[in-house]
């Protein structure tokens, strides 16, 4: 699968789930949560980001609690989160909701804000379409890829149960 989008660069390390989406907004529908996505880090981000854009972040993005901050990212229409490294709970929560969250060491130096990127989940490479350069991302486990491609955990479980009952 290939995803394309513009890069929103967040160089700060340790962007926690509480910074991705404040707990005060957790009761709102996903699109309204998206309007508050990363507002404490960049107050203009949610208003300017376009569906399909990428969050490019530093080390330990999504650290902290198991807060469902990925809902705000999805509500905003972000195509993928590509970070130097990611919190483990954030990765699994994102995958269970159908959001690509990919570790890619070196992505901060590789990307400028606004660059056009392509994430290829078959080859696990990120291509900077603005510069023509490639960088390797860390592959996700196969079952998480299938889960994301099917749109999340519920669809993945339905498909798995259907396969098991068919044969």
N, C-alpha and C positions, 0 to 999 in steps of 0.2 A: 504494500500500500504506500502511495506517495501522497504526502500532504504538503501544501504550499501556503506560505503566509509571510507577512511582514513581522520583523522582530521588534518586540518591546523589551528593552534590556534593563534588567534590574541587577546591578553589580553587588548590592548588599548581600552579605552572607547571613545565614540563619533567619531567613524570612519565615516566621512561624505561621501556623494555621490561623492564629488570631490576627496576624497582620494581613493575611490573604483575605480574610473576611471576619470582621468583628462579630463577636457573639451577639451583639445587639440586633444584628440583621438576620440571625439564623432562622427566625420564624417566618420570614418573607418567602414568596415564591422565587424560584431560581433566577428569573430575569431581574427581579428587583434586588436580589442578593448581588447579582452581577454588577449592578449600578454602584455597588460599594466595594468592588473587588480591588484590593491593594490600595485603597484610598489613603491609608496612613503612610504609605511608601511614596506614592505618586498620585496626588489629588486629581490629575487630569487624565490618568490612564483609562478608566472605565468609560469616560465620555468620548474618548478619541479612538479606542481600539475598535477594530472591525472584525466581523465574524471570520474565522479562519486564521487570524493572526496568532503568532507564537509568543509566549512568555519565555524569554531567555534569562536565566537567573544564575546567581553564584552558588556557592556551596551550601548544602543543607536546606534547600528550599522545601517548605512544607513540614518543617520540624515541629516538635511540640506534641500537642494532644491529638486525639483521634477525631477532633472536631471536623465536621463535614464541610471544610472550606472549599473543597473541589467543586461543590455545587455552585458557588459564585463564579468560578472560572468557567464552568460549563454554561451557566446562565448568561455569561457575557459572550459566549460563542467562540471562545479560544479554541484553536485547532489542536494545540499541543503545548505542553510545558517541557522545555529542554533546559536542563540545569547542569551545572558542574557536578552536583550530587543532590540527592533527594531524600527526604525523610521516608522511611520504609512504610509507615502507615499511610502517608500521603499517596504513595505509589499504588498500594493495594486499594485504597478507597477510590482513587481516580479510575483505576482499571475496572473496578466493580460498577462504575457509573459510565464507562465507555470513553474515558478521557486518556489520551496518550500522555504519560509522564515519563520522560526518558533522561537518563544520566548521560552526559557527554562531556567528559573532562576536556577542558580547553575551550569550551564554547564561548566564554566571556571574551577572551582575546581574539577569537575567530570572527566575532559578530559585532557590527556597529548597529546602533539603534536605527531602525528603518530598513535595514537590509532585507532583501527578499530571500527567504530560505526554503529549502525543500527537505523534508524528512522522509527518507526511504526506509520503511520498516522491514523490507525484504533483505536489503543489504546492510542495514544498520549504519547508514551514512547520512550525514547532513551536508547538503550542498549549499554553499552561499552563492545564490544566483547573481548577486551583485558583484562578486569578485571572481566567481568560477572555482573557488577552492572547495575541497572536501575535508571532512573530519569524521572520524569514527565515533559512533555512539555505542553505549553498552546495550547488548540485546536484552530484552525482557524474556522471561520464561514463556514458552510456547502457549501454555494455557492462558496466560494473561493477555497475550496478543490476540488469541481467538476470542477471549471475553470482550476485549475492546472492539474488535472488528464486528462482533455481533451486537454491539450497543450496550454491553454491560452484563452484570452477573445474572440477572433474571433470564435474559435471552440465552446466555451461555448454558445455564442449567436446563432450560427447556430443550435446547438442542442436544445436550448431552443425554438427557433422559429419553428423548426421542430416538437417538442412536442406539442406546442400550436396549430399549424395548423392541426395536426393529431387528436386532440381531445379536 
